[in-house]
Amino acid sequence: MKASIIIATHNPRTDYLERVIAAIRRQTLPPGEWEFLLVDNCSSPPLASDLTNWHPHGRIIAAPMLGLTPARCAGLAASRGEILIWADDDNVLAPDYLEQALTAFAADAKLGAAGGKSIPEYESALPRWYHSGLAPLGCRDLGDERIDSRWTTMEPRFYPSSAPLGAGLVIRRSAMLAWAVAVEHDSRRARFGRHGAQLTSGEDNDINLTLLAAGWKLSYLPALRLIHLIPPRRLTAEYQGRIGESTSRDFVRVLDVHGIRPWRPIPRWGVPLRKARAWFNRRAWRGPAEHILWRGDCGQFDGRASIWNLQRARMLKAVGAGRAVYLLYHQPMGWVRGSWRDGGPLGRRRTERGRRAMMSAASTLPPPSATGSSPIDVTLLTGRQFWYQTAFCLWTLARTAERPVRPLIIDDGTTDETAIASLRRTFPQARFIPLAETMARLDEVLPVKRFPALRARRENFVLLRKLTDVHAGLHGWRLLLDSDLLFFRRPDVLLDWLDRPERPLRGEDVMNAYGYPLEELACLAGRTLPERVNTGTLGLRSDTIDWERLEHWCDALQRRGPHYFQEQALTAMLLAGADCVVLPPEDYVVFPHPPEVMECRAVMHHYTAGSKRWYFRHNWQRVFGS
């Protein structure tokens, strides 16, 4: 099925809905290539079946929980189309809307969501005081030129003014599934959508920001046209004030969820004074338009106060007596000790300068001159914070092995085009897996309903992706390398394993970094665990991993309490009882320290924790200069 047109509605106006459906019936794309879903969100009386039975793939979907978010999730779960068109019950689509949408998405694989022109049709005359700068009505016309928006690593995150509206939203199915998974595990985001008569908003903004964070492109496509029916009640000063206030408040909250804070949080006790000052600044007594703008300011103040309250609640929840001691003594002392290890504040500045220089040098790395004919197949996870480390890891591996590398690079959705172009230039045989492809594979192999613990932990703990994103749904042996590795000598043990992989391969840590008592893990796994497993170099056969068992272990460990080293604990449990190739720790050094970190006599260094200062200040330059 190419596409799905979905309308989520609650007690719609009959005449409006008839016009909306009539426009859908006039779509130029043959009905056999798309489906029509009408989501009945607790309407009273329920919607009649004859509203959809005209279409060969028409259905009414019941959404028993009131609210736009659960209605959209119900429509998403029931749909079968690769491209989803979300129309409101007052959106009259142009006859070629569906055809234009499919053409645009077929031509651009990076396009995640799009919207177009939403032209208002007012049922009554506009009030004299009304102008387009007041509260939003879901209408706009940005001209006849396409506008694309995408986040890059070089720019601060922002909300694009041309981002799609909810009216007529066209979105790729895999992209919206990522949003639905995030909403399922975040109660704040589940409350953004409209709920009955309440004018809460922000869900459309949340969808757009989720896609931008995942690396998708958002577009304004002028070829997408619809008429937005505006009833008289939406033009009253009372409605405009309410929607303006709620929209401003929820926009602040949505931005905060995504780490964007253009306005600092303010305490609740400071809100009345700010509202009073805004009353005079806006001259809210002069007329409805000024009063509506003031209500928008009030919403922003309330949103900022809610962020303040949330931050305070989190702090109070976290700070018990022990936590207070940690914050007031142990954390500052830890910073002092760490700063002392780095050589003080000046030393930390040197480390940061070295890191920036390494990033700059990564973009100039020449393709390694490898004489061997057999390429090295390795897998790495990367993103905008690590791509330059990925480049140096692969470059030093190719140079010391004297063989070409053929890396599979799994993007976390944040790597920009410039970084990808640099990696492709240095490693022409590299294959990149975008986040959208990874999410689609996980949704098929590890669906949220069957693997809730793994999927939830994956979202909140990126190191678990070294198992899920690298192996789920794939076949054969796979060697995963962390990006913060440098190779100085020919890695014969690794190369022998890559040429003839017959059993798992692992690195050896300097200690048991599992986060849980070894005896408890062994009891849960039913076998004795190997000690000091380090997953910086890890070779596993993807199609032999028992994901059901891994889900059980992950859920059990989560109940005991999450831990930073949970991924290494799960890996050690997978390797329990297995005959593994263990990399010699004297040659494949984890957490190198003097004199080795300065002499680099080993085959490989894995720069963890405090050893990163040597990595950024000196050792990448050692291999780069050579």
ChimeraX attribute file (.defattr): number of C-alpha atoms within 10 A of each C-alpha:
attribute: neighborCount
match mode: 1-to-1
recipient: residues
	/A:1	13
	/A:2	13
	/A:3	24
	/A:4	27
	/A:5	22
	/A:6	27
	/A:7	26
	/A:8	27
	/A:9	25
	/A:10	22
	/A:11	15
	/A:12	17
	/A:13	11
	/A:14	10
	/A:15	9
	/A:16	17
	/A:17	19
	/A:18	16
	/A:19	17
	/A:20	22
	/A:21	20
	/A:22	15
	/A:23	18
	/A:24	22
	/A:25	17
	/A:26	15
	/A:27	16
	/A:28	14
	/A:29	16
	/A:30	9
	/A:31	15
	/A:32	11
	/A:33	13
	/A:34	22
	/A:35	22
	/A:36	26
	/A:37	23
	/A:38	24
	/A:39	26
	/A:40	25
	/A:41	25
	/A:42	19
	/A:43	16
	/A:44	10
	/A:45	7
	/A:46	12
	/A:47	21
	/A:48	10
	/A:49	12
	/A:50	11
	/A:51	17
	/A:52	19
	/A:53	13
	/A:54	12
	/A:55	17
	/A:56	13
	/A:57	16
	/A:58	21
	/A:59	21
	/A:60	22
	/A:61	21
	/A:62	18
	/A:63	22
	/A:64	14
	/A:65	13
	/A:66	16
	/A:67	24
	/A:68	24
	/A:69	22
	/A:70	22
	/A:71	26
	/A:72	22
	/A:73	21
	/A:74	20
	/A:75	26
	/A:76	20
	/A:77	12
	/A:78	16
	/A:79	22
	/A:80	16
	/A:81	19
	/A:82	15
	/A:83	27
	/A:84	29
	/A:85	27
	/A:86	21
	/A:87	23
	/A:88	21
	/A:89	25
	/A:90	24
	/A:91	28
	/A:92	28
	/A:93	27
	/A:94	18
	/A:95	19
	/A:96	17
	/A:97	24
	/A:98	23
	/A:99	15
	/A:100	18
	/A:101	24
	/A:102	18
	/A:103	10
	/A:104	16
	/A:105	18
	/A:106	11
	/A:107	9
	/A:108	10
	/A:109	11
	/A:110	16
	/A:111	22
	/A:112	25
	/A:113	29
	/A:114	29
	/A:115	26
	/A:116	31
	/A:117	24
	/A:118	25
	/A:119	18
	/A:120	17
	/A:121	13
	/A:122	14
	/A:123	12
	/A:124	11
	/A:125	8
	/A:126	12
	/A:127	12
	/A:128	8
	/A:129	11
	/A:130	16
	/A:131	10
	/A:132	9
	/A:133	8
	/A:134	18
	/A:135	26
	/A:136	12
	/A:137	18
	/A:138	16
	/A:139	19
	/A:140	16
	/A:141	14
	/A:142	15
	/A:143	12
	/A:144	12
	/A:145	10
	/A:146	13
	/A:147	18
	/A:148	15
	/A:149	17
	/A:150	21
	/A:151	23
	/A:152	18
	/A:153	15
	/A:154	9
	/A:155	7
	/A:156	8
	/A:157	18
	/A:158	15
	/A:159	15
	/A:160	18
	/A:161	10
	/A:162	20
	/A:163	24
	/A:164	24
	/A:165	21
	/A:166	20
	/A:167	26
	/A:168	30
	/A:169	20
	/A:170	29
	/A:171	26
	/A:172	23
	/A:173	22
	/A:174	21
	/A:175	26
	/A:176	23
	/A:177	18
	/A:178	19
	/A:179	19
	/A:180	22
	/A:181	18
	/A:182	18
	/A:183	21
	/A:184	15
	/A:185	16
	/A:186	13
	/A:187	10
	/A:188	12
	/A:189	21
	/A:190	18
	/A:191	19
	/A:192	24
	/A:193	22
	/A:194	16
	/A:195	17
	/A:196	15
	/A:197	8
	/A:198	12
	/A:199	16
	/A:200	23
	/A:201	22
	/A:202	23
	/A:203	22
	/A:204	19
	/A:205	20
	/A:206	23
	/A:207	23
	/A:208	27
	/A:209	26
	/A:210	19
	/A:211	25
	/A:212	25
	/A:213	17
	/A:214	23
	/A:215	26
	/A:216	26
	/A:217	21
	/A:218	26
	/A:219	23
	/A:220	25
	/A:221	23
	/A:222	19
	/A:223	18
	/A:224	24
	/A:225	22
	/A:226	24
	/A:227	19
	/A:228	25
	/A:229	23
	/A:230	20
	/A:231	14
	/A:232	13
	/A:233	12
	/A:234	14
	/A:235	19
	/A:236	14
	/A:237	18
	/A:238	14
	/A:239	15
	/A:240	24
	/A:241	23
	/A:242	18
	/A:243	24
	/A:244	25
	/A:245	26
	/A:246	23
	/A:247	22
	/A:248	24
	/A:249	25
	/A:250	25
	/A:251	20
	/A:252	25
	/A:253	26
	/A:254	24
	/A:255	20
	/A:256	17
	/A:257	15
	/A:258	14
	/A:259	10
	/A:260	16
	/A:261	17
	/A:262	10
	/A:263	13
	/A:264	9
	/A:265	20
	/A:266	18
	/A:267	15
	/A:268	15
	/A:269	9
	/A:270	11
	/A:271	17
	/A:272	13
	/A:273	10
	/A:274	14
	/A:275	19
	/A:276	12
	/A:277	12
	/A:278	17
	/A:279	19
	/A:280	11
	/A:281	11
	/A:282	17
	/A:283	15
	/A:284	17
	/A:285	12
	/A:286	9
	/A:287	11
	/A:288	19
	/A:289	23
	/A:290	19
	/A:291	21
	/A:292	25
	/A:293	23
	/A:294	25
	/A:295	26
	/A:296	24
	/A:297	21
	/A:298	24
	/A:299	25
	/A:300	25
	/A:301	25
	/A:302	26
	/A:303	26
	/A:304	26
	/A:305	23
	/A:306	20
	/A:307	21
	/A:308	17
	/A:309	16
	/A:310	13
	/A:311	13
	/A:312	13
	/A:313	12
	/A:314	11
	/A:315	12
	/A:316	12
	/A:317	10
	/A:318	12
	/A:319	14
	/A:320	11
	/A:321	8
	/A:322	10
	/A:323	16
	/A:324	14
	/A:325	12
	/A:326	15
	/A:327	12
	/A:328	11
	/A:329	11
	/A:330	13
	/A:331	14
	/A:332	12
	/A:333	13
	/A:334	12
	/A:335	12
	/A:336	14
	/A:337	13
	/A:338	15
	/A:339	15
	/A:340	13
	/A:341	14
	/A:342	20
	/A:343	15
	/A:344	15
	/A:345	13
	/A:346	11
	/A:347	16
	/A:348	18
	/A:349	13
	/A:350	17
	/A:351	21
	/A:352	15
	/A:353	14
	/A:354	20
	/A:355	21
	/A:356	15
	/A:357	15
	/A:358	21
	/A:359	20
	/A:360	12
	/A:361	16
	/A:362	23
	/A:363	19
	/A:364	12
	/A:365	18
	/A:366	12
	/A:367	16
	/A:368	19
	/A:369	12
	/A:370	16
	/A:371	12
	/A:372	12
	/A:373	9
	/A:374	13
	/A:375	18
	/A:376	22
	/A:377	19
	/A:378	19
	/A:379	23
	/A:380	21
	/A:381	23
	/A:382	22
	/A:383	20
	/A:384	17
	/A:385	12
	/A:386	16
	/A:387	26
	/A:388	25
	/A:389	24
	/A:390	23
	/A:391	25
	/A:392	24
	/A:393	22
	/A:394	26
	/A:395	26
	/A:396	22
	/A:397	24
	/A:398	25
	/A:399	21
	/A:400	17
	/A:401	23
	/A:402	19
	/A:403	19
	/A:404	25
	/A:405	23
	/A:406	19
	/A:407	21
	/A:408	20
	/A:409	22
	/A:410	23
	/A:411	25
	/A:412	21
	/A:413	20
	/A:414	21
	/A:415	23
	/A:416	18
	/A:417	12
	/A:418	13
	/A:419	21
	/A:420	18
	/A:421	13
	/A:422	19
	/A:423	26
	/A:424	16
	/A:425	16
	/A:426	19
	/A:427	22
	/A:428	15
	/A:429	16
	/A:430	19
	/A:431	15
	/A:432	18
	/A:433	16
	/A:434	19
	/A:435	22
	/A:436	25
	/A:437	15
	/A:438	21
	/A:439	18
	/A:440	17
	/A:441	18
	/A:442	18
	/A:443	18
	/A:444	12
	/A:445	16
	/A:446	21
	/A:447	16
	/A:448	16
	/A:449	9
	/A:450	12
	/A:451	19
	/A:452	17
	/A:453	19
	/A:454	26
	/A:455	25
	/A:456	17
	/A:457	20
	/A:458	18
	/A:459	14
	/A:460	10
	/A:461	17
	/A:462	14
	/A:463	19
	/A:464	22
	/A:465	20
	/A:466	23
	/A:467	23
	/A:468	21
	/A:469	23
	/A:470	22
	/A:471	21
	/A:472	20
	/A:473	16
	/A:474	15
	/A:475	11
	/A:476	11
	/A:477	21
	/A:478	22
	/A:479	26
	/A:480	25
	/A:481	21
	/A:482	21
	/A:483	23
	/A:484	19
	/A:485	25
	/A:486	26
	/A:487	25
	/A:488	20
	/A:489	17
	/A:490	18
	/A:491	18
	/A:492	12
	/A:493	16
	/A:494	21
	/A:495	15
	/A:496	10
	/A:497	16
	/A:498	19
	/A:499	12
	/A:500	9
	/A:501	19
	/A:502	14
	/A:503	14
	/A:504	19
	/A:505	25
	/A:506	25
	/A:507	22
	/A:508	22
	/A:509	19
	/A:510	14
	/A:511	11
	/A:512	19
	/A:513	19
	/A:514	22
	/A:515	17
	/A:516	17
	/A:517	11
	/A:518	19
	/A:519	12
	/A:520	11
	/A:521	22
	/A:522	16
	/A:523	12
	/A:524	15
	/A:525	20
	/A:526	12
	/A:527	16
	/A:528	18
	/A:529	22
	/A:530	20
	/A:531	16
	/A:532	18
	/A:533	25
	/A:534	24
	/A:535	23
	/A:536	23
	/A:537	21
	/A:538	23
	/A:539	25
	/A:540	25
	/A:541	18
	/A:542	19
	/A:543	14
	/A:544	12
	/A:545	15
	/A:546	11
	/A:547	17
	/A:548	13
	/A:549	12
	/A:550	20
	/A:551	19
	/A:552	15
	/A:553	21
	/A:554	23
	/A:555	19
	/A:556	14
	/A:557	21
	/A:558	15
	/A:559	9
	/A:560	10
	/A:561	11
	/A:562	16
	/A:563	14
	/A:564	14
	/A:565	16
	/A:566	22
	/A:567	25
	/A:568	23
	/A:569	28
	/A:570	21
	/A:571	23
	/A:572	27
	/A:573	25
	/A:574	20
	/A:575	21
	/A:576	19
	/A:577	14
	/A:578	15
	/A:579	12
	/A:580	17
	/A:581	18
	/A:582	18
	/A:583	18
	/A:584	13
	/A:585	16
	/A:586	15
	/A:587	17
	/A:588	25
	/A:589	24
	/A:590	23
	/A:591	16
	/A:592	25
	/A:593	15
	/A:594	10
	/A:595	9
	/A:596	13
	/A:597	19
	/A:598	14
	/A:599	10
	/A:600	20
	/A:601	14
	/A:602	19
	/A:603	20
	/A:604	24
	/A:605	27
	/A:606	26
	/A:607	24
	/A:608	15
	/A:609	10
	/A:610	14
	/A:611	19
	/A:612	19
	/A:613	22
	/A:614	19
	/A:615	27
	/A:616	22
	/A:617	21
	/A:618	17
	/A:619	20
	/A:620	24
	/A:621	15
	/A:622	13
	/A:623	15
	/A:624	14
	/A:625	7
	/A:626	5
